[in-house]
């Protein structure tokens, strides 16, 4: 049985929901009880319907340590600001029916109360299918083209050989990007392709793309060491606003941070052209615990498997 939460390596679902929680109590016993109830939820078995990510604050309240986990710090540079918006816990709900996710959201609230309260819900979905079989961003460009595959995906996204409670875990970067479709729609097809560095029609990379093109700024193999992450992003929409919930899994945050720093121009002052039509309005880091025997393994946080078993009683 896999030690990895299923959603890390599985393709994105038809519908998804990102549910963020903050702490309302710093009473350790109360927080432990809430997490034990969460770990006991049947939807976590196999990780098909639910992925759990733990934030730095929650780890600290439990008096635990996860090497490599820290908060996302706001980045400013070249006239841009990428805000850090930490959360104690993130649950990524996955499925085929939006109604099922509504009910699962309620069960999560009940399991985590009173120590944690829901602060934000972002509804997401899979959009279309690109030339390589990946879903499309709402701009129409395929997302995840450069994702590593098979063993390379496992190597990029999952911590291995780190010992019980850490092996099989993953670090998760989550950003909500807000698209400016008024600006996007004023661009010609050629200008859009030059901005992305790929043709929207067939997803082929442009040889003559400018250095500011997103594909060039974020080319994972161009870093030293190579900065491969596993993307599992989904479009989102709420009222008149929409964009992309960018999600990247890694064995650390190093690769993601290297890419983002280059995108905002901290390396050489050249800003990714993507910022002309989109900007991140939130950014947070999480640690996704491994699985053990079909249950969420939170031993690194000081919670035993017996505590989640007792929560079922």
N, C-alpha and C positions, 0 to 999 in steps of 0.2 A: 504494500500500500504506500502511495506517495507521501512524502513529508511536506510537499508543497501545496499551499492552498490552490485549488484548481483554477481559480480565475486568473492567476498570474500567467499561466502558460496557455490557457484556453482562448479561443477567439472571442471577440466582443459579442454580447447577446443582442437580440433584436431590440429589447428595451432595457434600460438600466436606471438606477437611481442612486445618487450619492447623498448619504445622510451623515451630517456632521454633528458631533456632540461635544459639549464642554462640561467641565466639572462643576457641580453645585455643592459638593462636599469634599473636604480633604480628610475626612475620617477614614483611615485606612481600612478598617474592618468593613465599613459600608461600601467602599469602592471595590473591595475584593468580592463581596457578595454579588454586586452588580455584574462584575466580570465573569463570575462563576455561572450566573444565570445565562449570560450571553454565550459562553462556551458550551452550555448544555443545549442550546437551541438545535433542533433536528435539521434545520436548513443549513447548518454549518457542516454537517456530515458530507464529506466528499467535496465540499466547497463549490457546488454547482450553482447555488442560488445566492451565496453571500460570501463576501471577502471582508475581513476585518483588518484595519490598520490602526496601530496604536501611536499616539503622539508623545512627544518628549515630556510634556507636563504630567501626563498620566503615569509614565514610568517613574518620574521623580517622586510623585505622591506615594507610590508603593515602596519607595526606598530601594528601587532596583536600578540596574544599569543595563543598557543595550549598547555595546560598543559600536560607534559609528552613527548613532541616532542623535540628531540635534534639530533645533528649530530652523526654519527657513528665515534668513535675515533679509530684510528689504534691500534691494539692489538699486542704486541710482548711478546713472552715467550716460553721457552723450544726450542729455535732455530727456532721458527716459527714467521711469520709476517702475520697478517690479515689486509690488507690495508683499510682505510676509504676513500671512494671516493664520497663525497656528490654531489647531484644534486638538482637543484631548483624544478624540477617537473618530474614525471614519468607517462607515459601513457602506460598501459598494454592493447594492442589490442588483441582481441579474435575473432575467427571465424572458418570457414570451408574451406575458399579459400584464398590462399596467395595473389592473385591479389586484392581481396577486401581490404586486410589490407594495400597494397601498396597505394591505393587511399585514404584510411582513414588517413594514415600517412601524405599525402600531405595536406589534409584538416586540420589536426592538425597544421601543420607548418604554414599554411595560417592564421588560427584563432589566433595563439599565437604570430605571428610576429607583430611588430618588437621587443617587449619587451623580448621575449624568443626565443632562437635559439636551434635547434636540435643538440645535440652533439654526440649521440651514438644510434645505432639501433641494437638490438640483436634479431635475428629470432629464434623462438623456435617451438616445435612440441610435440605432444603426441606420445609416443613410446610404442607399444605393450600393453599388459594387463596382470597384475600379477594374482596370484591365488585368491587374494581377490578383484579383479576388478579394482585395481588402475593401473595407468600407470607405466612403468618401466623406470629407469635410463638407460643410454646407456651401463652401465656395465651389465645390465640384471636383476638387483635387483629391486624388487617392491619398489616404493616410496610412502610414506604416509600411511603405514600400521597402524601406531599408532595414526592416526588422530582421535580426538574426533568426535562424531556423534551427529546429531540432536541438542537438547537443550544444550548438553555439548559443541558442536562446537560453538554455539552462545555465550555461556558463556566465552569460551576461547578467541574468536576472536573479539568480538564486545563490545564497551563501552556502558554500559547501566546505566540509571538513572542519567546521567550527566547533563541533561538540554538541552534546544533547541540549535541546532547547534553542539552539541557534541554527544548526544545519537544517536547510530546507526553508529558512525564512528569507524575506526579501525586503528591500528598502523601496518605498513608493513615493514618488514626487507627483503632486496633484496641483494643476493650475487651471483655473477657469479663465478662458480667453473670450473676450467680447469682440465680435466682429463689427466693423463699420461697413455695412453693405451699401450705404449711399456712396461712400468713397470707392468701394470695389466696383460698383456698377458704372461709374464714370470712366473706368479704365478700358482700353481696347483689349481684345483677346491677346494680342501680342505683348502688351504691357503686363498683363496678368501672368502670362507664362514666363516673362523675364523676371518678374518679382519672385515667382516660386522656383524658377530654374528647371521647370518641367512643362511639357505640353499637357494641358488638361485633357485633350482628346484621346491621347494614347499613353500618357504617363512617361513618355520618353524624356530623358534628361537632355537639356540643351547644351550643346558644346560651346555656344557663344554667350551663355548667360553671364551677366555682370557678377563681379565679386560679392556684391551685396545680396545676390539671390539666396533665398532661404536654403536651398539644397546645398549650396557651397558653404554657407556659414555653419550649417549643422551637419556637415558630412562627417559621420562618426569615425570613418577610417583615416581621416586627415589629422587626427590628434595623436600626440605622443605622450603616454600610450594611447592606443585606440580607445575611443569613448563609446562603446556600444551599450545601448539600453534597449529594453523591450517595451515598445509602445502599445498601450491598450486604451486609446482615446475614443471618445464618443461625442457626437454633436449634442448640444443642449438648446432648449428654447424655453422662454418664459415671457409671455406677453409679447411686447414689441422687440425684446432683446433676444439675441441668440449668438452662438459661437461654438467653441470646442472645449470640452473637458479633457485637457491634456493629462494623460497618465503615463508615467514611465517607471518601470520596475528595474532595479539594479541590485547587484551584490554589495553596492555601497552607493553613496550619492556622488562620488567623484566624477563619473562620466557625465551625468546630467549637469552638474555644476560647470564642468568645462565647456559644454555646449552652450549653456545659457550665457555664460560670461562672454563668449565670443559673439553670440547673437546680439547682446546689448552693447557691444563695442568696447568692452573693457580690455580686450587683447590689443586692438590696433586702431580703435576709434571708428571703425566701420560698422554701422548698425544694420542688422538684418532688415531687408526691405519689407518683410512681413509686418513689421510694426507700423507700416503705412496704412494698413487696413484692419489691424487687430492689436489688442493689448491685453495682458493678463490683469485681471482685477482681484485675483486671490492666488496665493501660493502657499502650500503646506507640505511638510514631510511626515511620513509615517513609517513604522516598522510593522511588517506583516508576519506574525508568528507562524511557525511551522505547524504541521498536523502530526498527530500520533494516534494510531489506531482509530482513525476517522473522527477524532476530536481535536479541537484547537489546543495546541500545546503551549501553555503560558508559564512553563517552569522558569523561564528566564525572568519573569515578572514576580516570581515567588509564589505562584498559584499551582497547586498540585492537581493532577487529573482527578483525584478523589473529591476535591472541592466542587468541580463541575458535575461529577456523578451525584454528589449529595444534593446539588441544586435541583436535580430532576425529581428528587423524592418529595 
